[in-house]
Amino acid sequence: MARSIQRPNILFLFTDDQRFDALGAVGNPEIITPNMDRLVEEGTTFTHATIQGSVCPAVCQPSRAMLMTGRQLYHTPRDCGDFVTLPEHLAAHGYVTFGTGKWHNLPPSYARSFTDGGKIFYGGMSDHLEVPVFDFDPAGEYPEEERYIGKKFSSELFSDAAIEFIERHDSDDPFMAYVSYTAPHDPRMAPKEYEDLYDPGRLRVPDNFHPVHPFDNGEMVVRDEMLAPFPRTPEIVQEHIAAYYAMVTHLDAHIGRVLEAIEGSGRADNTIVVLAGDNGLAVGQHGLMGKQNMYEHSVRVPLVICGPGIPEGQRSDALCYLLDLFPTLCDLVDLPVPETVEGRTLAPVLLGERRRTYESLFFAYMDCQRAVRDERWKLIEYFGGAERVTQLFDLRADPFETANLASAPGIDEQLLRLRAELEQWQRRIDDPMTGRIEQPI
């Protein structure tokens, strides 16, 4: 891909627990996201971007490690290990790398990844008005006594840090600004003016609402699932959706401020903007509240890429992973891809040279859930600590995954094909549970 004399800057806006459809421009008329919608209009949206799963209840931790290393689930230590990270690779090729917000891994991997930073949060979640943060330490030490409480709402706190960096960056060197938010992760506590935008009683109850999940999926009492009482009621779910949407809209307003800073700096024409989320969230779908499951609402994430040479207003339904962003961004800024990276570049899809990157995708959650999907069908197997259940969904006819076809007449061929595909994936990425999903009688 041809590039300008100076490599493009990269602004990476990373949200926390934002479901793929928590964006107005992708077909959700109930949510207010004008700034994210503008990115959708100005760039290319991958409507079927996903995470690969998790080895722990804190799904965002391995998700972020996979994003940063471009490596697959069972090949990625939860703190990135010694694998080169995306910002580390960019810094080695002349980029100033700035990181603010949530780094749900450990300080050493942050320290080797970023040459600049501010308001750094080493944790998974916190009160949004009292986020414990560090200032950037060039020595990479981050002793506990240097941590302090950021006295602003998290989305404002991290946006302010990013804006301050953008405004003071006066070097000719390109930069990567990684702005990693903690919203809309709970606690859901958006300012009242944003809460008032959403009347719970006017919000649609999800088509796949259930009072309880129909069986034990192996992770029924994790913290996320305890955020709402059992059984769920439509009214309780509507209240949670309203609070969730308010968090997203508040976040959107601060993303807008960061985008305005890029425009005000005169660098907008030479900046790639990535909007992505670390995982989805059920918020009342299938009787669940969290993300510790294999349903579309929890494995799919928003992914929008804008910038020089990237088609505007385009949608791609190519199956892909967040970890594919590492090689994709390398291609877009004309840098080599490290040999350790396992992701597949999406640049040919962006440029219209290819329609798809994967024929199928694999998903895993701890030792109790495995799934595989192609463009139409999805198989989920529950085992180990879960009830032994098989689910098969026709996603084309049933995008909300409401009709389990695993026992339907004439479906055996699809089951056999997808089970074989699942096992191939397990072997390919060294899943420790390979061969341990007993076939049902």
C-alpha positions in Angstrom: 0.0 0.0 0.0 1.4 3.4 -1.0 2.1 5.7 1.9 2.9 9.4 2.4 6.5 10.6 3.1 5.7 10.4 6.9 4.2 7.2 8.2 0.6 7.8 9.4 -0.1 8.4 13.1 -2.3 5.9 14.9 -5.1 6.8 17.3 -6.4 3.7 19.0 -9.6 4.1 20.9 -10.2 1.0 22.9 -13.5 0.5 24.9 -14.2 -1.9 27.7 -17.2 -4.3 27.6 -18.8 -2.5 24.6 -20.9 -5.0 22.6 -20.7 -5.0 18.8 -24.2 -3.5 18.4 -23.8 -0.7 21.0 -23.4 1.7 18.2 -26.1 3.7 16.5 -24.6 3.5 13.0 -24.6 -0.3 12.9 -28.4 -0.5 13.3 -29.2 0.2 16.9 -31.8 3.1 16.9 -32.0 3.2 20.7 -28.4 4.2 21.5 -26.9 7.7 21.0 -23.3 7.6 19.7 -22.8 10.5 17.2 -19.0 10.5 17.4 -18.6 6.7 16.9 -21.2 6.9 14.2 -19.1 9.5 12.4 -16.1 7.0 12.5 -18.4 4.4 10.9 -19.3 6.9 8.2 -15.6 7.9 7.6 -14.1 4.4 7.6 -14.6 0.7 7.2 -16.5 -1.3 9.8 -15.9 -5.0 10.4 -19.3 -6.2 11.5 -18.1 -9.6 12.5 -15.0 -8.9 14.5 -14.6 -11.1 17.6 -12.4 -12.1 20.5 -11.1 -15.6 20.7 -12.2 -16.3 24.3 -10.6 -16.4 27.7 -8.8 -18.6 30.1 -10.2 -16.7 33.1 -13.3 -14.9 34.2 -11.6 -11.5 33.5 -12.2 -11.9 29.8 -10.6 -8.5 29.0 -7.2 -9.5 30.3 -6.3 -12.2 27.7 -8.2 -10.2 25.1 -5.8 -7.3 25.6 -2.8 -9.5 25.7 -3.9 -11.1 22.4 -4.5 -7.6 20.9 -1.0 -6.4 21.9 0.9 -9.5 20.8 -1.1 -10.6 17.8 -1.0 -14.1 19.2 -3.8 -16.6 19.8 -5.4 -17.5 23.1 -3.2 -20.5 24.2 0.0 -18.9 22.8 -0.3 -15.7 24.8 0.7 -15.3 28.5 -1.8 -13.0 30.2 1.0 -10.4 30.6 2.2 -10.7 27.0 5.3 -12.6 28.0 8.4 -11.8 26.1 6.5 -11.4 22.8 6.9 -8.1 21.0 3.9 -5.8 21.5 2.3 -3.6 18.8 3.4 -0.3 20.4 6.9 -1.8 21.2 7.2 -2.7 17.5 6.1 0.7 16.4 8.5 2.4 18.8 11.4 0.3 17.4 10.6 1.8 14.0 10.5 5.5 15.0 7.1 6.0 16.5 6.4 7.9 19.7 4.1 5.5 21.6 1.7 7.0 24.2 -0.5 4.9 26.4 -3.3 6.0 28.8 -6.1 4.2 30.7 -6.6 0.6 31.4 -3.6 -1.8 31.1 -5.1 -5.0 32.5 -1.6 -6.6 32.4 1.5 -5.8 34.4 3.8 -2.8 34.5 6.8 -4.5 32.7 4.9 -5.1 29.5 3.5 -1.5 29.6 7.0 -0.1 30.3 8.6 -1.7 27.3 5.6 -0.8 25.0 5.3 2.9 25.5 7.7 5.8 25.3 5.2 8.2 26.8 2.0 8.0 28.8 -0.2 9.3 31.5 -3.1 8.4 33.8 -2.2 4.7 33.6 -4.5 2.2 35.3 -3.1 -1.2 36.2 -6.3 -3.0 37.0 -9.5 -4.5 35.6 -12.3 -2.2 37.0 -12.8 0.6 39.5 -15.2 3.3 40.6 -15.2 5.5 37.6 -14.8 8.6 39.7 -11.9 7.3 41.7 -9.6 5.4 39.3 -6.2 4.6 40.9 -3.6 5.7 38.3 0.1 6.4 37.8 1.9 9.1 35.9 4.3 7.9 33.3 7.6 6.7 34.7 10.4 6.6 32.1 12.2 4.1 34.3 9.2 1.8 34.2 9.2 1.2 37.9 5.6 2.2 39.0 6.0 1.7 42.8 2.8 1.5 44.8 3.5 4.7 46.7 3.4 6.7 43.4 -0.2 5.6 42.7 -3.0 8.2 43.2 -6.7 8.7 42.6 -7.7 10.4 39.4 -10.4 12.9 40.5 -12.4 12.9 37.2 -14.8 10.4 35.6 -12.6 7.7 33.9 -13.7 8.6 30.3 -12.8 12.3 30.9 -9.6 11.4 32.8 -8.2 9.3 30.0 -9.4 11.6 27.2 -7.8 14.5 28.9 -4.5 12.7 29.1 -4.7 11.8 25.4 -5.6 15.4 24.4 -2.7 16.7 26.4 -0.3 14.4 24.6 -1.7 15.3 21.1 -1.4 19.0 21.9 2.1 18.8 23.1 3.5 16.4 20.5 5.5 18.7 18.3 7.9 16.2 16.8 8.0 15.1 13.2 8.0 11.5 14.4 4.7 9.7 13.9 2.9 8.6 17.0 0.6 5.9 18.3 -1.8 7.1 21.0 -3.5 4.2 22.7 -6.5 5.4 24.7 -7.8 2.5 26.7 -11.1 3.3 28.4 -12.8 1.5 31.4 -16.3 2.4 30.1 -18.9 1.1 29.7 -17.6 -1.6 32.1 -19.6 -1.6 35.4 -20.1 0.0 37.8 -22.6 1.7 35.5 -22.6 5.2 36.9 -22.9 7.7 34.1 -23.5 11.3 35.0 -27.2 12.1 35.5 -27.5 14.1 32.3 -26.6 11.0 30.4 -28.8 8.7 32.5 -31.7 11.0 31.8 -31.3 10.3 28.0 -32.6 6.8 28.5 -36.0 5.8 29.8 -35.8 2.1 30.8 -39.5 1.5 30.0 -39.0 2.6 26.4 -36.1 0.3 25.6 -36.7 -2.9 23.8 -36.3 -6.1 25.8 -33.9 -8.4 23.8 -35.4 -10.9 21.5 -33.4 -13.6 23.3 -34.3 -12.6 26.8 -34.7 -15.4 29.3 -35.3 -15.2 33.1 -32.5 -17.6 33.6 -30.1 -19.4 31.3 -31.7 -22.7 30.3 -28.8 -24.8 31.7 -25.6 -24.6 33.7 -22.9 -23.3 31.3 -20.1 -23.8 33.8 -19.9 -20.2 34.9 -23.3 -19.2 36.3 -22.3 -17.4 39.5 -19.3 -15.4 38.4 -19.3 -11.8 39.6 -20.8 -10.4 36.4 -23.8 -12.7 36.7 -24.5 -11.5 40.2 -25.1 -7.9 39.1 -28.9 -8.6 38.6 -31.1 -10.9 40.7 -32.4 -14.3 39.6 -34.7 -14.8 37.8 -34.1 -11.8 35.5 -37.2 -9.7 34.8 -37.8 -7.6 31.7 -37.9 -4.5 33.9 -34.5 -5.3 35.5 -32.9 -5.9 32.1 -34.3 -2.7 30.8 -32.8 -0.8 33.7 -29.4 -2.4 33.1 -29.6 -1.6 29.3 -30.4 2.0 30.1 -27.5 2.4 32.4 -25.2 0.6 29.9 -26.3 2.8 27.1 -25.8 5.9 29.2 -22.2 4.9 29.9 -21.6 4.4 26.1 -23.1 7.8 25.2 -21.0 9.5 27.9 -17.9 7.7 26.6 -18.9 8.8 23.0 -18.9 12.4 24.0 -15.3 12.2 25.3 -14.2 10.2 22.3 -15.5 13.2 20.3 -13.2 15.5 22.3 -10.1 13.3 21.4 -11.2 13.4 17.7 -11.5 17.2 17.9 -8.0 17.4 19.3 -6.6 15.3 16.3 -8.4 17.7 13.9 -7.2 20.7 15.8 -3.6 19.5 15.6 -3.7 19.5 11.8 -2.9 15.7 11.7 -6.3 14.3 10.9 -5.5 13.7 7.2 -2.5 11.5 8.2 -3.9 9.6 11.2 -5.3 6.1 11.2 -8.1 5.9 13.8 -9.1 2.6 15.2 -12.2 2.1 17.3 -12.5 -1.3 19.0 -13.8 -3.0 22.1 -12.1 -5.7 24.2 -15.2 -8.0 24.5 -19.0 -8.0 24.3 -21.6 -8.3 27.1 -24.9 -10.1 27.5 -26.8 -7.4 29.6 -29.9 -9.6 29.9 -29.6 -11.7 26.7 -30.0 -15.5 27.2 -30.6 -14.9 30.9 -27.0 -13.7 31.3 -25.4 -10.4 32.3 -21.7 -11.0 31.7 -19.3 -12.0 28.9 -18.2 -15.4 30.1 -20.0 -17.2 27.3 -19.8 -18.0 23.6 -22.9 -16.2 22.3 -22.5 -13.5 19.6 -23.4 -10.7 22.1 -20.3 -11.6 24.1 -17.7 -12.7 21.6 -18.4 -10.0 18.9 -16.9 -6.5 19.3 -17.0 -3.2 17.5 -14.2 -2.6 15.1 -13.9 0.5 12.8 -10.8 1.6 11.0 -10.5 5.1 9.4 -7.7 6.9 7.8 -5.7 7.7 4.6 -6.4 5.2 1.8 -9.2 3.4 3.8 -12.6 3.3 2.1 -15.2 5.5 3.7 -18.7 4.2 4.7 -17.9 0.6 4.0 -19.0 -2.5 5.9 -17.3 -5.9 5.8 -18.8 -9.1 7.2 -15.4 -10.8 7.0 -14.8 -13.0 10.1 -11.9 -11.7 12.0 -10.3 -11.4 15.4 -9.0 -8.4 17.4 -5.6 -10.0 17.3 -5.6 -9.4 13.6 -5.1 -5.7 14.2 -1.4 -6.1 14.9 -0.5 -7.2 11.3 -3.2 -5.0 9.8 -1.7 -1.8 11.3 1.8 -3.0 10.3 0.6 -3.2 6.7 -1.2 0.1 6.8 1.9 2.0 8.0 4.3 -0.1 5.8 6.2 -1.9 8.5 7.2 -5.6 8.6 5.2 -8.0 10.7 7.1 -9.6 13.5 7.5 -13.4 13.1 5.8 -14.0 16.5 2.5 -12.5 15.3 -0.1 -15.1 14.5 -2.9 -12.8 13.4 -3.9 -12.3 9.8 -3.8 -8.9 8.2 -7.1 -7.4 7.2 -5.5 -4.9 4.8 -6.5 -6.9 1.7 -10.1 -6.8 2.9 -9.9 -3.1 3.5 -8.5 -2.5 0.0 -11.1 -4.7 -1.7 -8.6 -7.3 -2.8 -10.1 -10.1 -0.8 -13.6 -10.7 0.8 -12.6 -12.9 3.7 -9.7 -13.8 5.9 -11.0 -16.8 7.8 -13.4 -19.6 6.7 -14.2 -20.2 10.4 -13.5 -18.9 13.9 -12.8 -20.7 17.1 -13.9 -19.6 20.6 -13.1 -20.9 24.1 -14.0 -20.1 27.7 -11.9 -21.8 30.4 -12.4 -25.6 30.6 -16.2 -25.6 30.1 -17.2 -24.0 26.7 -15.9 -24.3 23.2 -17.4 -23.0 20.0 -16.7 -22.7 16.2 -18.6 -20.7 13.6 -18.5 -20.1 9.9 -20.4 -17.6 7.9 -23.7 -19.3 8.6 -23.5 -22.0 11.3 -22.3 -21.9 14.9 -21.6 -24.9 17.2 -21.2 -24.5 21.0 -20.2 -27.4 23.2 -20.6 -27.3 27.0 -18.6 -29.9 29.0 -16.3 -30.2 32.0 -17.8 -28.1 34.7 -20.9 -27.4 32.6 -23.9 -29.5 31.8 -23.1 -31.6 28.7 -25.0 -29.7 26.1 -24.6 -29.1 22.4 -26.0 -26.1 20.7 -26.2 -25.5 16.9 -27.5 -22.2 15.5 -28.2 -21.1 12.0 -26.9 -17.5 12.4 -28.3 -16.4 9.1 -31.9 -17.3 10.0 -31.5 -16.9 13.8 -28.9 -14.1 14.6 -30.1 -13.9 18.2 -29.4 -17.6 18.8 -32.8 -18.6 20.0 -33.4 -21.9 18.2 -31.0 -24.8 19.1 -31.0 -27.1 16.1 -28.6 -29.7 17.5 -31.4 -32.3 17.7 -33.2 -31.2 14.5 -33.9 -33.9 11.8 -31.3 -34.0 9.0 -28.8 -31.9 10.9 -26.2 -34.6 11.6 -24.0 -33.6 8.6 -23.6 -30.0 9.9 -22.8 -31.3 13.4 -20.1 -33.7 12.2 -18.6 -31.1 10.0 -18.4 -28.4 12.7 -17.2 -30.8 15.4 -14.3 -31.8 13.0 -13.6 -28.1 12.4 -13.7 -27.4 16.1 -11.1 -30.2 16.8 -8.9 -28.9 14.0 -8.8 -25.5 15.6 -8.1 -27.0 19.0 -5.1 -28.9 17.7 -3.9 -25.9 15.7 -3.8 -23.5 18.7 -2.8 -26.1 21.3 -6.0 -26.0 23.3 -5.3 -28.1 26.5 -8.9 -29.5 26.2 -8.3 -31.0 22.8 -10.0 -34.4 22.6 -11.8 -34.0 26.0 -15.2 -33.0 24.6 -16.9 -36.4 24.8 -19.4 -37.0 22.1 -23.0 -37.2 23.3 -24.8 -40.5 23.1 
